[in-house]
Amino acid sequence: MIDLLVEVPLDLSHLAYRCKGTSDVVILDFAAREIVSIDLKWGKGVRVFAHDNPQPMAYASGALRQFQMVEDFERVRCVIVQPRIGSVTEEVYTIAEIEEFEERVRAAWDAALEPDAPRIPGEKQCKFCLAKADCPAIANEVLDLFDERDLSLGALLNKLPMIKDWVSGIEDQAKATLVAGGEVEGWKLVAGRKGNRAWKSDALDTLLKKVPDSVLFERAIRSPAKVQKDLGKEQWAEVSDLVTQADGQPVVVQASDPRPEWTGAAKLEDFQEEK
């Protein structure tokens, strides 16, 4: 027997004070003695993985606490779905692993309440922080890079996402301050570039009378993606060999990225001495 529950509110106060969350889908698989927690991520800017991810693990912890009374579940399966980039990842945790995670979270929560709790800046923890523009810890982290003259290119790349987010946070706070009527020494607001011109909503009748069709309208061939969407499978098969697609250009990513390494780089042996 399987129960499927949607938009399930979860009490997570056993992890941190007044903490709570909502799992998009919770599946109770009584035959497998397994709880499945599914989280939908609609964004596409950052790919999110289920492995060792504290958010789905927290949801799994809350679901166990809430439903363990109806069945002696043995494990939880955390699933993250990102449909806009076609990504589905999952990770299975035992009850013991979830309990160990709970202990780590509670210890971190207690440490964070200490008056002299350390601030440890980084890409993940600072990315969505609203206070990063004023945070001395991240400012020192970035500025200290200029004192490390032997810093490698790889080390700089590791810091780059955090630096970009920090700079963006400063710009956002400055704009918000000025828009609200505050002052930022040496800076002001000006009108930005105007938007693209567009016809008024009631202009079509007049345009049709005063502008020739050959000037007003244009005919353009649609992209293969749009044509394939509207054609049936058999019709598309008849023209699919007329499509060409350029290879992806190389992108710099961390070595842990699961994609295979790009092999298009030129090697020394590719070059021959002219005779």
Protein Blocks (a to p, Z undefined) as FASTA:
>chain_A
ZZddehiacdfklmpghiacddfbacddfknopacdddddfbfkbccdfehpaklmmmmm
mmmmmmmmmoccfbdcdddddfknopacdddddfklmmmmmmmmmmmmmmmmpmklccdd
dfklmmmpcklmmmmklmmmmmmmmmmmmbcfklmmmmmmmmmmmmmmmmmmmmmmmmno
pacehiacdddddddddddfklmmmmmmmpcfklmpccddddfklmmmmpcfklmmmmmm
mpccdddddddddfklmbdcdfkbccfklpccdZZ
